[in-house]
Amino acid sequence: MSLRQHNIAVIAGDGIGIEVTASTLEILRAVQKKVGGFELKFDELDYGSARYKAKGSYTPEGWLEHLRKFDAIFFGAVGDPDVPDHISLWDLILPMRQKFQQYVNVRPSAILPGIPARITNAQVGDLDWVIVRENTEGEYAGQGGRTHVGTPWETATEVSIFTRRGVERVMRFAFEIAQKRPRKLLTVVSKSNAQRYGLVLWDEVAEIVSKDFPDVKWDKMLVDAMTVRMVSKPKSLDTIVTTNLHGDILSDLAAGVSGSIGIAHSSSLDPTRESPSLFEPVHGAAFDIMGKNLANPIAAIMSAAEMLRWLGEDQAAEIIENACKTSIANGQTTGDLGGKLKTSEVTEVVLKLIDSE
């Protein structure tokens, strides 16, 4: 019987991304051996700030076309204290999202057993959200410019782009996610009282799409009020859909109130599957702890579990997720979750839990 083969582009990137990616590849090889029936082929690429500083470019010529042939992309982190953040972001992450039309970013957040609640009176199960973030347009569309640079009348514009097609596709995805979850509850977040064009369109399209999902209960929130609701009434939320910028902010808040950004995992998806989707932890390069064996690898490992599920390897994904959750429940964690283990030690714990399945 032939094995199901999945070709994975691996971009460890910078900082702790390199460390947690190494841990994740160990986990993926272990679960492949445990479950059987499939083979992961990794192409480890040197795209990152070290390459930029050595060669003047994060990537080689033709890199996006090279990536297009893969089934998925696993990404560690990008960023370097010596490189302005807008360069690293626009030279690596954002071109992939836009070129491959990874128009949905999915960020689950939950209070898990073993994690102390970060908000008053919240218990395990009180916070179990999926944040759906529009990922290719909105405030990060890259439209705008600067004129009269260096003069007192220097002008900079950053134009938010909202297309009916772009809003409708992410809104439909969010309603579908909500429909599949037990509570069938969706909250649509915008700032349409102040941003009266793009985000009024956002709200209007939500209303139109909702007609196709009569079994989904939904409501609307302004983003500023949403921050208060997330902290004070976490049980009132389930699935959340929002714009690129607002989703970037709210998903980090969700990670903070649910425990730690060290467990926050994400998927940047092309739901059409015409291009590869990307899976990454969201903690960034964290140069302050780079090389100290302190980084929490769970976010990266859980991102890999999401990747396996996207590739149809549900059993392997579940085994990894269960192992990660068990390690947290047992207090076998890194310092960000109150534990005393190193990156390598948490990795070893998860490997043993996988082996014992």
N, C-alpha and C positions, 0 to 999 in steps of 0.2 A: 504493500500500500504506500503510495507516494505521500510525502509530507506536504502540508499546506505551508507555502513559503511566503514570508513577509519581508520586504526589503525596507530597512529603516535607515534614514539619514540621521546621524548623531552629531549635534553641534553642542559640545560642552560649553564653549564660550569662555567666560571669564570668572575670576574669583572663585567663590564656593560652588559655582556652577560646574566647575571641573571636578570637584570632590563628590558632589551629590550625583553627578552623572556616572562616575565610576561605580558608586554604590548601586545605582539603578541597573547598570548593565550586569552586575553580579546577580542581582535579584532576577532579572529577566532570563538570564541563562539558567538559573536554578529552576524557575518555574517551567521553563521549556522542557527541561529534563524530567521534571516531576510529572507533568501532565502528558507530554508526548503528543504526537500527531501534527505538530507544526514546528517550523524552523524560522528563527529570526536571523536575518543576515544584516549585519551592521556595517555601515560605511561611516567611519569616524572622520569628520572634517575639521579643519583647523580655523574655521571662520571665527574671528574674535579680535579683541583689542591687541593682543600680542602680535598678531599678523598685521594689524593696521599700523602699529608703531614700527614694525620691521620693514613693511613693504608699501605702506601708504594706502592700503585698501583692506577692508574687512574681508573681502571675498575676491576670488579670481574672476576673470571675464567668463561670462556664460554660466554663472553659478545658479541662477534661477532655473534655467533650462536643465541643468544637471539635477537639481532637486526635484523637478517635475516628474521624473521617472520613478520616484520612490512611492511606497505605499503610505508612509507616514514620516514625520520629522519629530525627533525627540530633541528638545532644546534645554540647555542648562540655565545660563544667565548671560547677560551682556552688560558691560559697564566697566570703566576704569577711571581712577582719579585723575589720570593724565589726559583724558579725552573728554571733551564736553559731551554731556548726555545726549544732546540732540543729534550729534554725529553718530554715536553708536546706535541709537534707536532708528534713525532714518537710513542708516547704511545696512542694517541687518534685519531687525524684527519687522518694521512696518512694510518694507518692500515685499516680504513673504506674505503678510496678511493681505495686501492689496493685489499682488500679482496672482496669487492663488485663490483669490476671492474667499478667504476664510472669514466669512461675514458674521459668524456667530462665535462669541467667546463665552464658554460655559464655566462658571465658578461655583461649585458646591461649597456650602459651609454648614457645619453642624457641631454642636457640643457633644463630644464623645465621652464615653465612660473613661474615667481617669484624668480628665481635664477639668481643673477648677473653673467654675463659672466666672467670667470676667464682668458680668453685669448682675445687678442685685436681683436675687430671688430666682434666677434662671437655673434650671436643672437640665440634666441629660434629656433630650427629646423636645425641650422647649424651643430650641433653635435648630431648625433643619430646613435650610433654604437652598434653592438653586437660582443663582443670578445669571441671567442671559443678557449679555452686553453686545450691542451692535459693534462691529469690529473693523469696518473698512471705510466708513465715511464719517459723518458728524463733525465733531470738533477736531478730529485727527486726520482729516481728509488731505491735508497738505496744501490747501489753497491759501494764497495770500502772498505777501511780500513786504519788502522794506524799500523806502525811497528817502532821498536827502540824508543818507547815512552820515553820521558824524556832525550834523548841524543841529541847531536848536529846534528846527522844525522837522526833525527826523520822524518819519511815520512808519508804523508797522501794522499790518492787517493780518488777521487770522480768521479766515472765512469758514464757517461751519456749513457743511454741505449735507442736505437731507433730500433724497430722492424718494418719490413715491414707491418705486420698485424696491429700493434699499430698505425703507421702513417696513414695507409690507412683508418682505421675506423674513426679516428677523422677528417681526411681530407674529407671523404665522408659526414660526419655529417655537416661540415662547408659549403660545397657546397650546401647541401640540405637546410640549413638555408638561405643562400644567394639567392637561387632559389625562396624561398617563400617570400622574401622581395621585395618591389616595385622596388628597383634599380637594383636588381640582380647583385650585385657587391661584389667581394671578394678580399681581400689582404692577401697573404700568407707571413708570416714573419719568417725569420730564420737568421742565421749567417754563411751561407755555404761557404763564402770566406775563413774564418779562421777555421771553424770546418768542415773539408773536408770529413768526413766519415758519421757520423750520420745525419748531416744537408744537405749534398748533397743527401743522400737518401730521406730526407724530401722533398726537392725540386723536385726530380725525381718522387716521388709518387704523388705529387701535379699535375704534368704534366700529369701523366697517368689517375688519377681520373677525371681531368678536361674534358677529352674526353667524359665522360658520362653526362656532363652538358654543352652542346653547347650554351645554352641561358644565361649562367653566364659569365660575363666579369670578368677577374681576372688578377692580377698582383702580382709581388714579390717585397719584400722590405727587406733589411738588417735591423736588429733590431735597430742599432744605428741611421740610417737614418730615421727609422720609428718614433722615438721619436720627431724628428724635424717636420716631416710631420703631426703628430697628433696635434702639437701646431700651426703650421703655415698654414696648409691647411686641417682643420677638415672636410670641406665639400667634400673633395676628397675621403673620407673613408666611409665604411658602415659596412660590415661584415669583421671580421679579424680573422685569424686562426694562432696560434703560439704554441710554445713548452711550456713545464711546467714552466720552469724558466722565459722565456721571457714573457709568459702570466701573470705570477704573478706580474711582474714589470709593464708591459704596462697597465694592468687593473687598478692598483692603480693610474698610471698617468692619465688614462681616468677619474677616479673618481674625481681626483683633478681638471682637466680642465673643467669638466662638473658641478662642484658645490661643492661637499663635499663627503668625504668617508662615511659620516653619512647617505647617501642615496644609497650607493653602495650595491646591493644585488647580490646573486649568487646562482647557482644550480650546484651540482656535480651529473651528471646523468649516470646511466646505461641505455643506450637507448634500450637494449634488454629487460629490465624490469624483468630480472631474479632475481635481487637483489634490495633492496631498494635504492632509490636516496636520496641525502642529500641537504638541503636548509639552507643557512646561510647568515647573514650579514658579511661583510668582514673587519669591523673596528677593530676587535680584542678586547681584554679584557679592554684596556684603564683604567688601575688602578688609573691613576691620577685623574679621575673624578668619580670613583666608589663610589656609595652611596650618591652622591650629587644631584641626580635627574636632571642631565644635559645632559645625553646621548640622542642622536637623535634616536628614535625608528623606524623611517621610513624605514631604510635599512632592519631591521628584519621583519617588517610588509610586505614590498614588497617581501621579500624572501618567506614569507608565501603565498602571492598571487601566486607566481610562483609554489609553492608546490600544491596549489589547482588546478591550471591549469594542472599540470602534472597528477593529480588524476582525471581529467575530469570534475572538477567543475568550468567551465569557467565563469558562471554568477557571482559566488561568488568572483572569482579572479578579474573580471573587476570592481565589486563594490568596493573592497578594493583599487585597483589601482587608481580608480577615486577619492576616498576619500583622499588618500595620496597626489595626485597631486593637488587637490583643496585646501587642507590645506597649501601646499607650495605656490600656486598661491596667496592665501589670506594673505601670510606673517605670518601664524600661525605656526611658526617654532622655533626650538631651536637655541642656539647661533651660532652654526657652519654655519648656513645659514643666519645669521644676525637677527634672531628673539630673543624674550625674554621669550619664554615659557619653562617650565620644561618638563621633560620626561612625567610625568603623565598628564600634560596639553595638550600636543600634542596628547597623547593617547585618551584623552577625546574628543578632537576636531574630531579625526577620527571616534570615536564611534558615535558621533552625526551626522556626515555626512553619515555614513552607515545607521543609523536609519531613516534619511530623504529621503533616496533613494525611 
